[in-house]
Amino acid sequence: MAQPLMPHATASWLVDSTSLTFQQIAEFCGLHILEVQAIADDTAATKLTGRDPLRSGELTMDEIERGQDDPTYRLRMHREPDKAIRTKGPRYTPVSKRQDKPDGVAWLIRNHPELSDGQIGKLIGTTRTTIQAIRDRSHWNIANIQPKDPVTLGLTSQRELDAAVAKAAKAAGTDLVANDTGFARDREALIEELRAEREAAAREVEAAHSAEGAGEEGPGQSGFVDPFRS
């Protein structure tokens, strides 16, 4: 099911502006009901500014009223949010989530070793120096870093992660094929070299036999002179 572009902010608006149940809001925003409860109780880690899903076209007032009339009704998104377009610049990460970056990096290193530091840096929005420090466990806060899914943390999207993993896997497959091809070429070259050596050895033996045959003296050519022969 599609989710709002900013699920926590959307949940905050729905809590403040509607009488929908926490369960309905949680299901629509893709959150745990306890997260919605924390937003309603103002105990969330950060104070959120509500985001109106009516203005974005993700919900209609009719859909909200239908949900308010029936607590068991599951809200349906009217229009999916526009996909964010990545630019070539560094990924912007909200201040509240920047402390989660090392956890996301650690998770990627552990679960997707095929990803390069450059790919991890683009996904999380961090530097190669930080990634390397986490790899070799020299990071200043390594004792408190706990691997956590960066998608769950909101540092990247599942689509971007899947694309990066697929690209890394494809590159690894290409390298493997290239290595296999190189091995095959080396094997063929070795076979040709051995074949040439055998043929050269056979020619040498044949030439030696020919030379021996030419040097043999035929009958009557031994050089011995019979004194009784006239």
MARFIKOL-448199 format. One line per 3 residues: their letters; for each residue x, y, z of N, C-alpha, C, O, CB. Coordinates in steps of 0.2 Angstrom, whole numbers, plus 2048, in hexadecimal, padded with zeros to 3 digits. Each point is the difference from the previous one (the first is absolute). Glycine has a CB too. Layout:
N
A> X Y Z X Y Z X Y Z X Y Z X Y Z  ...
//
This chain:
230
MAQ> 804 7FA 800 7FC 806 800 804 806 800 805 801 804 7F2 7F9 802  808 80B 7F6 803 806 800 800 804 806 7FA 800 803 804 801 7F1  807 803 80E 800 804 806 800 807 7FE 803 802 7FB 802 7F5 80C
PLM> 7F9 80E 7FE 801 807 7FE 807 802 800 805 7FC 802 7F1 806 804  80C 803 7F7 807 802 7FF 803 801 806 806 7FF 801 7F7 807 7F5  800 7FD 80F 803 801 807 7FB 7FD 805 7FC 804 803 80A 807 7F9
PHA> 7FB 7EF 805 7FB 7FC 804 7FF 803 807 7FA 801 803 809 7F5 7F7  802 80C 80A 800 802 807 7FC 807 800 7FC 801 804 80F 7F9 7FF  7F7 80A 7F8 7FD 807 800 7F9 7FF 7FE 7FB 804 803 810 802 7FA
TAS> 7F3 7F6 7FF 7F9 7FF 7FE 7FC 7FD 805 7FA 802 802 80A 7FC 7F3  7FF 7FD 80F 7FD 7FD 806 7FE 806 805 7FB 800 803 80B 7F5 7FB  7FF 80F 803 7FF 806 805 7FA 804 7FE 7FC 802 804 810 7FE 7FE
WLV> 7F3 802 7F7 7FB 804 7FE 7F9 7FC 801 7FB 803 802 80D 802 7F5  7F8 7F4 807 7FA 7FC 801 7FE 800 808 7FA 800 801 809 7F9 7F4  802 806 80F 7FE 800 807 7FD 807 802 7FB 800 804 80F 7F8 7FE
DST> 7F9 80D 7FC 7FD 807 802 7FA 802 7FD 7FC 804 803 810 7FF 7FF  7F3 7FB 7F8 7FA 802 7FC 7FB 7FC 7FF 7FB 802 7FD 80D 805 7FD  7F8 7F3 808 7FB 7FB 7FE 7FE 7FC 807 804 800 805 7FF 7FF 7EE
SLT> 7F8 7FD 80C 7FE 7FB 806 801 7F9 7FE 7FD 7FB 803 7FB 80D 801  80D 7F7 7F7 802 7F9 7FE 803 7FD 806 803 803 804 7FE 800 7F0  7FE 7F6 80C 804 7FC 805 807 800 7FF 802 801 7FA 7F4 7F8 808
FQQ> 80E 806 803 807 7FF 7FF 802 7FA 7FC 805 801 7FC 7FC 804 80F  7FB 7F6 7F5 801 7FA 7FC 7FF 802 7F8 804 7FE 7FC 7F8 7FA 80D  7FF 80C 7F6 7FF 802 7F9 805 805 7FD 803 7FF 7FB 7F1 800 807
IAE> 80F 805 803 805 805 7FE 807 7FC 7FF 803 801 7FB 7F7 808 80B  807 7F2 7FE 806 7FC 800 800 7FC 7F9 805 800 7FD 7FB 7FF 810  7FA 7FE 7F2 800 7FC 7FA 801 804 7F9 803 7FE 7FC 7F5 7FA 80A
FCG> 805 80E 7FA 800 804 7FA 808 803 800 802 801 7FA 7F2 802 807  80F 7FF 804 806 803 800 806 7FB 800 806 801 7FF 7F5 809 807  803 7EF 7FB 806 7FB 800 804 800 807 806 7FF 7FF 7FA 802 7F4
LHI> 7FD 801 812 803 801 807 7FD 7FB 804 7FB 7FD 7FF 807 80F 7FF  802 7F3 808 7FE 7FC 805 7FB 804 804 801 806 801 809 7F3 800  7F1 804 802 7FB 804 804 803 803 806 7FD 805 802 7FA 7F3 7FA
LEV> 80E 806 807 803 803 805 804 806 7FE 800 805 804 801 7F0 802  801 80C 7F4 803 806 7FD 7FA 805 800 802 806 801 807 7F4 7F8  7F1 804 805 7FB 805 7FF 7FE 802 807 7FE 806 801 7FE 7F5 7F4
QAI> 804 801 810 7FE 801 807 805 805 803 7FE 805 803 7FD 7F0 7FE  80C 80A 7FD 805 805 802 7FF 807 7FD 801 805 804 807 7F1 7FE  7F6 80A 7F8 7FF 807 7FD 7FA 803 803 800 806 801 804 7F6 7F4
ADD> 7F7 800 80D 7FA 803 803 801 803 807 7FD 804 802 7FC 7F4 7F7  80C 804 80A 801 802 807 806 805 801 802 802 805 7FA 7F3 7FE  807 80D 7F7 805 805 800 806 7FD 803 804 804 803 7F4 805 7FD
TAA> 809 7F0 800 806 7FD 802 805 7FE 7FB 805 7FC 801 7F4 800 809  805 805 7F0 805 7FE 7FA 807 804 801 800 805 804 7F6 7F9 7F4  80F 7FF 805 807 802 801 800 808 7FE 804 804 803 801 7F0 7FB
TKL> 7F7 80E 7FD 801 807 7FD 7F9 802 7FF 7FB 7FC 7FF 810 802 7FC  7F4 808 806 7F9 803 7FF 7FF 801 7F8 804 803 7FD 7FC 803 80E  7FB 7F7 7F3 7FE 800 7F9 7FC 806 7FE 7FB 801 803 807 7F2 7FD
TGR> 7FF 80F 7FA 7FB 805 7FD 7FC 7FC 7FB 802 7FC 7FC 806 80E 805  7F1 7F7 800 7FC 7FC 7FC 800 801 7F9 801 805 7FE 7F8 7FB 80C  806 7FB 7F2 7FF 800 7F9 7F9 7FE 7FD 7FE 7FB 802 80F 803 7FD
DPL> 7F0 807 7FE 7F9 7FF 7FE 800 7FB 7FA 802 802 7FA 7FB 80A 80A  800 7EE 7FD 800 7FC 7FA 7FA 802 7FB 800 7FD 7FA 805 7F9 80D  7F7 80E 7FB 7FB 803 7FB 803 804 7FB 7FE 800 7FA 7F9 7FF 80F
RSG> 80D 805 7FA 804 805 7FB 804 7FC 7FB 800 803 7FA 800 806 80F  803 7F2 7F9 804 7FC 7FB 7FC 7FC 7FC 803 7FD 7FB 806 803 80D  7F1 7FF 7F9 7FC 7FC 7FC 800 7F8 802 7FD 7FC 7FD 804 80C 7FA
ELT> 802 7F7 80F 801 7F9 802 7FA 7FD 803 7FE 7FA 7FF 80E 808 803  7F0 802 801 7F9 7FF 803 7FB 805 7FD 802 805 7FE 804 7F5 80C  7F4 804 7F7 7FA 804 7FE 7FC 801 807 801 7FB 804 7FF 802 7EF
MDE> 7FC 808 80D 7FC 801 807 7FB 7FA 800 7FE 7FE 806 804 80F 7FA  7FB 7F1 7FA 7FC 7FB 800 803 7F9 803 7FC 7FD 804 7FE 808 7F2  80C 7FA 809 803 7FA 802 801 801 808 7FF 7FB 803 807 803 7F2
IER> 7FC 808 80D 801 801 807 7FA 7FF 804 7FF 7FC 805 80A 80C 7F9  7F1 7FB 7FF 7FA 7FF 804 7FD 7F9 800 7FD 7FE 805 800 80E 7F7  805 7F0 7FE 7FE 7F9 800 804 7FC 806 7FD 7FC 803 800 805 7F1
GQD> 809 801 80D 804 7FD 805 7FD 802 807 800 7FC 805 80A 804 7F3  7F4 806 809 7FE 803 806 7F9 7FC 802 7FF 7FF 806 807 80C 7F8  7F6 7F4 7FD 7FA 7FD 801 800 7F8 802 7FC 7FD 803 7FF 80C 7F5
DPT> 80B 7F4 805 801 7F9 801 807 7FF 803 804 800 7FC 7F3 7FD 7FB  80A 801 80F 806 7FF 803 804 7FA 7FD 806 800 801 7F6 805 809  800 7F7 7F3 804 7FA 7FD 802 801 7F8 803 7FC 7FD 7F6 7FD 80B
YRL> 805 80D 7F6 801 801 7F9 808 802 7FF 803 804 804 7F1 800 7FA  80F 7F9 7FD 807 802 7FE 800 805 7FB 7FE 7FF 7FA 805 7F5 809  800 812 7FF 801 805 7FB 804 7FE 7FA 805 7FC 800 7FA 80C 809
RMH> 7FE 7FA 7F1 804 7FF 7FA 803 807 7FD 7FC 805 800 7FC 7F1 7FE  80E 809 800 803 806 7FD 7FD 802 7F9 7FF 7FC 7FC 80C 801 80A  7F3 809 7FA 7FD 803 7FA 805 801 7FA 7FE 7FE 7FA 7F9 807 80D
REP> 80F 7FD 7FB 805 801 7FB 807 7FF 803 801 803 805 7F7 805 7F4  80C 7F4 804 806 7FF 803 805 806 7FF 7FF 804 7FC 800 7F0 801  805 80D 808 804 806 801 805 800 7FA 802 7FB 7FE 7FD 806 80E
DKA> 803 805 7F2 805 800 7FA 807 7FE 803 802 801 806 7F8 809 7F5  809 7F2 801 806 7FD 802 806 805 800 800 805 7FC 7FC 7F0 7FF  807 80B 80A 806 805 801 805 7FF 7FB 802 7FA 7FF 7FC 807 80D
IRT> 805 804 7F1 805 800 7FB 806 801 803 801 806 802 7F7 7FD 7F5  80D 7F8 809 807 802 803 804 804 7FB 800 800 7FA 7FF 7F5 80C  804 810 7FD 805 804 7FC 807 7FD 801 801 7FB 804 7F8 80F 7FE
KGP> 80C 7F9 7FB 807 7FE 800 803 802 807 806 7FE 802 7FB 802 7F1  7FC 804 810 803 803 807 7FF 7FB 805 7FD 7FB 7FF 801 810 7FE  805 7F6 809 7FF 7FC 806 7F9 7FF 802 7FC 805 800 810 7FE 803
RYT> 7F3 7F7 800 7F9 7FF 802 7FF 804 807 804 800 804 7FC 7F4 7F7  7FA 80F 805 7FF 804 806 7FC 7FC 805 7FC 7FC 7FE 803 80E 7FB  804 7F6 80D 7FD 7FC 805 7FE 804 806 804 804 802 803 7F2 7FB
PVS> 7F3 80A 805 7FD 804 806 805 7FF 806 803 7FB 801 7F1 804 7FB  80D 807 808 804 800 805 7FE 7FA 805 805 7FD 803 7FD 80F 7FC  7F8 7F3 802 7FE 7FB 805 802 7F9 7FE 800 7FB 804 7F6 80C 7FE
KRQ> 80B 7F8 7F7 802 7F9 7FE 808 7FF 7FF 802 7FA 7FF 7F2 805 7FC  80F 806 805 808 800 7FF 803 7FB 805 805 7FD 7FE 7FB 80F 7FD  7FE 7F4 80B 803 7FC 805 7FF 7F8 7FE 803 7FC 803 7FB 80D 806
DKP> 7FD 7F6 7F3 7FE 7F9 7FE 805 7FD 7FA 800 7FA 7FF 7F4 808 805  810 803 7F9 803 7FE 7FA 805 7FA 801 801 7FC 7FD 7FE 810 7FF  805 7F5 80A 805 7FA 801 7FD 7F9 801 802 7FB 7FE 805 80E 807
DGV> 7F3 7F7 7FE 7FC 7FA 801 7FE 7FD 7F9 800 7FA 7FE 7FC 80A 80D  802 801 7F0 7FE 7FE 7FA 806 7FD 7FC 7FF 7FB 7FC 7F8 80E 804  80F 7FB 800 806 7FE 7FD 802 7F9 802 801 7FB 7FC 803 811 803
AWL> 7FC 7F3 808 802 7F9 803 7FB 7FA 7FD 802 7FB 7FF 802 80B 80B  7F6 7FC 7F5 7FB 7FB 7FE 801 7FE 7F9 800 7FA 7FE 7F8 80B 809  80A 800 7F5 802 7FF 7F9 806 7FC 7FF 801 7FB 7FC 7F9 80F 801
IRN> 80B 7F8 807 806 7FC 800 7FF 7F9 802 803 7FB 7FD 804 80F 806  7F5 7F4 802 7FF 7FA 802 7FC 7FC 7FB 801 7FA 7FF 800 80A 80D  7F9 7FF 7F1 7FC 7FC 7FC 801 800 7F9 7FD 7FC 7FC 7FB 807 80D
HPE> 80B 802 7F5 802 801 7F8 807 801 7FF 802 806 7FE 7F2 7FE 800  810 7F7 803 808 802 7FF 802 801 7F9 805 802 7FF 7FC 7F7 80B  7FA 806 7F2 801 801 7F9 800 807 7FE 803 802 7FB 7F8 7F3 802
LSD> 802 810 807 800 807 7FF 807 803 801 803 7FE 805 7F1 802 7FE  80E 804 7F9 806 804 801 7FF 806 805 7FA 802 801 80A 7FB 7F3  801 806 80E 800 806 804 7FC 805 7FD 7FC 804 803 80F 7F9 803
GQI> 7F7 804 7F3 7FC 805 7FD 7F9 800 7FF 7FC 804 801 80E 7FD 7F9  7F3 7F8 805 7F9 7FF 800 7FD 801 807 7FB 803 800 807 7F5 7F7  801 806 80E 7FE 801 807 7FF 807 802 7FB 803 802 80A 7F2 801
GKL> 801 80F 7FB 800 807 801 7FA 804 7FC 7FD 804 803 80F 7FB 7FE  7F2 7FF 7F9 7FB 803 7FD 7F9 7FE 803 7FB 804 800 80C 7FC 7F5  7F8 7FA 80D 7FA 7FE 803 7FF 803 807 7FA 802 801 807 7F3 7F9
IGT> 804 80C 80A 7FF 802 807 801 808 800 7FE 803 804 806 7F2 801  800 80D 7F7 802 807 800 806 802 805 7FF 804 804 7F5 7FF 7F8  811 7F9 803 806 800 805 806 800 7FC 800 7FF 7FA 7F9 7FC 810
TRT> 80D 805 7FA 806 801 7FC 804 7F9 800 7FE 7FB 804 803 811 800  803 7F3 7F8 804 7FA 800 804 7FF 806 801 7FA 802 800 807 7F1  802 804 810 804 800 806 7FC 7FD 806 802 7FC 803 804 80E 7F9
TIQ> 7F3 7F8 804 7FC 7FD 805 7FF 7F9 7FF 800 7FC 805 7FA 80F 7FD  804 7F3 7F8 7FF 7F9 7FE 806 7FC 802 7FF 7FA 803 7F9 809 7F4  80E 7FF 807 806 7FC 801 801 7FF 808 802 7FB 802 803 809 7F3
AIR> 7FA 802 80F 801 7FF 807 7FB 7FB 803 802 7FD 805 801 80F 7FB  7F7 7F4 7FD 7FB 7FB 803 802 7F9 7FE 7FF 7FB 803 7F8 80D 7FC  80C 7F7 7FB 803 7FA 7FD 805 7FD 805 800 7FA 802 7FD 809 7F2
DRS> 808 801 80D 806 7FE 804 7FF 801 808 804 7FF 804 803 803 7F2  7F3 800 80C 7FE 801 807 804 805 803 802 800 806 7FA 7F4 7FA  806 811 7FD 804 806 803 7FC 806 801 802 805 802 808 7F7 7F8
HWN> 7EF 803 804 7FC 806 801 7FF 802 807 800 7FC 805 7FA 800 7F1  806 80B 80C 800 802 807 7FB 7FD 804 800 800 806 805 80B 7F6  7F5 7F4 801 7FA 7FE 803 7FE 7F8 7FF 7FB 7FE 800 801 80E 800
IAN> 809 7F0 7FE 7FF 7FA 7FE 7FD 7FB 805 7FC 7FC 7FE 80E 805 7FB  7F7 801 80D 7FD 7FC 806 7F8 800 800 7FD 7FC 802 80E 806 805  7F3 804 7F6 7F8 801 800 7FD 7FF 7FA 7FA 801 7FF 808 807 80A
IQP> 802 7F6 7F2 7FD 7FF 7F9 7FC 7FA 800 804 7FA 801 805 80D 7F9  7F1 7F9 804 7FC 7FA 7FF 7FD 7FF 7F9 7FD 805 7FE 800 7FB 80F  805 7FB 7EF 7FE 7FF 7F9 7F8 801 800 7FC 7FC 803 80E 7FD 7FA
KDP> 7F3 80B 7FF 7F9 801 7FF 7FF 801 7F9 803 804 7FD 7FB 801 80F  7FC 7F9 7F2 7FE 800 7F9 7FF 808 7FE 7FC 803 803 7FE 7F2 7FD  80A 80D 7FB 800 808 7FF 7F9 802 7FD 7FE 805 800 80E 7FA 7FE
VTL> 7F0 7FC 7FF 7FA 801 7FD 7FB 801 806 7FC 805 800 806 7F4 7F6  7FE 803 80F 7FC 801 806 802 807 803 7FB 803 803 804 7F0 7FF  807 80F 7FE 802 806 804 7FE 806 7FB 801 805 803 809 7F5 803
GLT> 7F4 805 7F4 7FE 805 7FC 806 804 7FD 800 806 7FD 7F7 7FB 80A  80F 7FB 7F8 806 803 7FD 800 7FF 7F9 804 804 7FC 802 7FA 80E  7F7 7FD 7F3 7FF 7FF 7F9 7FA 7FC 7FF 7FC 7FF 804 811 801 7FB
SQR> 7F1 7FF 7FB 7FA 7FD 7FE 802 7F9 7FE 805 7FE 7FE 7F5 80D 7FE  801 7F0 804 801 7F9 7FE 802 800 7F9 803 7FC 7FE 7F5 800 80B  805 808 7F3 801 800 7F9 807 802 7FE 803 7FC 7FC 7F1 807 802
ELD> 80F 802 806 807 802 7FF 805 7FA 802 805 7FF 7FD 7F7 80D 804  802 7F1 805 804 7FB 802 800 7FA 7FC 805 7FD 7FE 7F9 807 80D  7FC 7FA 7F2 800 7FA 7FC 804 802 7F9 803 7FB 7FE 7F1 802 807
AAV> 80B 809 7F9 804 802 7FA 807 7FF 801 804 7FE 7FB 7F3 80A 801  80C 7FB 809 807 800 802 802 7F8 801 806 7FF 7FD 7F9 80D 808  7FE 7F0 7FE 801 7F9 801 801 7FC 7F9 804 7FD 7FF 7F7 804 80D
AKA> 7FF 801 7F0 800 7FC 7FA 806 803 7FB 803 7FB 7FD 7F1 804 804  80E 807 7FF 806 802 7FD 806 7FD 802 804 7FE 7FC 7F6 80D 802  807 7F5 809 806 7FD 802 800 7F8 7FE 806 7FE 7FF 7FA 80B 80B
AKA> 7FB 7F4 7F7 800 7F9 7FE 801 7FF 7F9 804 7FB 7FE 7F4 803 80B  805 806 7F2 802 800 7F9 807 801 7FF 803 7FC 7FC 7F2 808 801  80E 801 806 807 801 7FF 804 7FA 803 805 7FE 7FC 7F9 80E 805
AGT> 800 7F1 804 804 7FA 803 800 7FA 7FB 804 7FD 7FF 7FA 807 80D  7FC 7FC 7F1 7FF 7FA 7FB 804 802 7FA 802 7FB 7FD 7F2 803 807  80C 808 7F9 804 802 7FB 808 7FE 801 803 7FD 7FB 7F4 80C 802
DLV> 80B 7F9 809 807 7FF 801 801 7F8 800 806 7FE 7FE 7FB 80D 809  7FA 7F1 7FC 801 7F9 800 801 7FD 7F9 804 7FC 7FF 7F6 804 80C  801 802 7F1 801 7FE 7F9 806 802 7FD 803 7FC 7FC 7F1 805 803
AND> 80E 805 802 807 802 7FD 806 7FC 803 804 7FE 7FC 7F7 80E 803  804 7F2 807 806 7FC 803 800 7F9 7FD 805 7FD 7FE 7FA 80A 80C  7FA 7F7 7F5 800 7F9 7FD 802 800 7F9 804 7FB 7FE 7F3 803 809
TGF> 808 807 7F5 802 801 7F9 808 800 800 803 7FD 7FC 7F2 809 801  80E 7FE 808 807 800 800 803 7FA 802 805 7FE 7FD 7FA 80D 806  7FE 7F1 801 803 7F9 802 7FF 7FC 7FA 805 7FC 7FF 7F8 805 80D
ARD> 7FE 7FF 7F0 7FF 7FC 7FA 805 801 7FB 803 7FC 7FD 7F1 804 805  80E 807 7FD 805 802 7FB 807 7FD 802 804 7FE 7FC 7F5 80D 801  808 7F6 80A 807 7FD 802 800 7F9 7FF 806 7FD 7FF 7FB 80C 80A
REA> 7FA 7F3 7F9 800 7F9 7FF 801 7FE 7F9 804 7FC 7FE 7F4 803 80B  805 805 7F2 801 7FE 7F9 807 802 7FE 803 7FC 7FC 7F1 806 802  80F 803 804 806 802 7FE 805 7FB 803 805 7FE 7FC 7F8 80E 804
LIE> 802 7F1 806 804 7FB 803 800 7FA 7FC 805 7FC 7FE 7FA 808 80D  7FB 7FA 7F3 7FF 7FA 7FB 804 801 7FA 803 7FB 7FE 7F2 802 807  80A 809 7F8 804 801 7F9 807 7FF 801 804 7FE 7FC 7F3 80A 800
ELR> 80C 7FB 80A 807 800 801 802 7F9 801 806 7FE 7FD 7FA 80D 809  7FD 7F1 7FE 802 7F9 801 7FF 7FC 7F9 805 7FC 7FF 7F7 804 80D  7FF 801 7F0 800 7FD 7FA 806 802 7FB 802 7FC 7FD 7F1 804 804
AER> 80E 806 7FF 806 802 7FC 807 7FD 802 804 7FE 7FC 7F6 80D 802  806 7F4 809 806 7FD 803 801 7F9 7FE 805 7FD 7FE 7FB 80B 80B  7FA 7F4 7F7 800 7F9 7FE 801 800 7F8 804 7FB 7FE 7F4 802 80B
EAA> 806 807 7F3 801 800 7F9 807 801 7FE 803 7FD 7FC 7F1 807 802  80F 801 806 807 802 7FF 804 7FA 802 805 7FE 7FD 7F9 80E 805  801 7F0 804 804 7FB 802 7FF 7FA 7FB 805 7FC 7FF 7F9 807 80D
ARE> 7FC 7FC 7F1 7FF 7FB 7FB 804 801 7FA 803 7FB 7FD 7F2 803 807  80B 808 7FA 804 802 7FA 808 7FF 801 803 7FD 7FC 7F4 80B 801  80B 7F9 809 807 7FF 802 802 7F9 800 805 7FE 7FD 7FB 80C 80A
VEA> 7FB 7F2 7FB 802 7F8 800 800 7FE 7F9 804 7FC 7FE 7F6 803 80D  801 803 7F1 800 7FE 7F9 806 802 7FC 803 7FD 7FC 7F0 804 805  80F 805 801 806 803 7FC 806 7FC 802 805 7FE 7FC 7F7 80D 804
AHS> 805 7F3 807 805 7FC 802 800 7F9 7FD 806 7FE 7FE 7FA 808 80D  7FA 7F7 7F4 800 7FA 7FD 802 800 7F9 803 7FC 7FD 7F4 801 80B  807 809 7F4 802 800 7F9 807 801 800 803 7FD 7FB 7F2 809 802
AEG> 80E 7FE 807 808 801 800 803 7F9 801 805 7FF 7FD 7FA 80D 807  7FF 7F0 801 803 7FA 801 7FF 7FB 7FA 805 7FD 7FE 7F9 804 80E  7FC 800 7F1 7FF 7FB 7FA 805 803 7FA 803 7FB 7FC 7F1 803 807
AGE> 80D 808 7FC 805 802 7FB 807 7FF 801 804 7FF 7FB 7F4 80A 803  80A 7F6 808 807 7FF 802 801 7F8 800 806 7FE 800 7FA 80C 807  7FB 7F2 7F8 802 7F9 800 803 7FE 7FA 7FE 802 7FA 7F8 7FC 80D
EGP> 80F 7FD 7F8 803 7FE 7FA 7FD 7FA 7FE 7FF 7FB 803 80C 809 801  7F3 7FC 7F5 7FD 7FA 7FD 805 7FA 7FF 806 801 801 7F1 807 7FA  806 7F3 802 804 7FA 7FE 806 802 7FB 7FF 803 7FC 7F7 7F5 806
GQS> 810 805 7FF 805 802 7FC 803 806 801 805 802 7FC 7F6 7F7 7FC  803 80B 80D 803 807 801 803 800 807 801 806 803 7F6 7FF 7F5  80B 7F5 80B 803 800 806 807 803 801 803 802 805 7F5 7F5 7FD
GFV> 80C 809 7F8 807 802 7FF 805 7FA 801 806 801 800 7F6 80A 805  801 7EF 7FC 804 7FA 801 802 7FD 7F9 7FB 7FF 7FC 800 7FF 80F  80B 801 7F4 802 7FE 7F9 802 7F8 801 805 7FE 803 7FF 80E 7F9
DPF> 7F9 7F0 800 801 7F9 800 807 7FF 7FC 800 801 7FA 7F3 7FC 807  812 801 802 806 7FF 7FC 800 7FA 7FB 804 800 7FC 802 804 80E  7F5 7F7 7F7 800 7FB 7FB 7FB 801 7FB 7FF 7FC 7FB 803 7FD 80E
RS> 7FB 80D 7F7 7FC 802 7FA 803 803 7FB 804 805 801 7F3 7FC 807  808 7FD 7F2 804 803 7FA 7FC 806 7FD 803 803 7FC 802 7F2 802
//
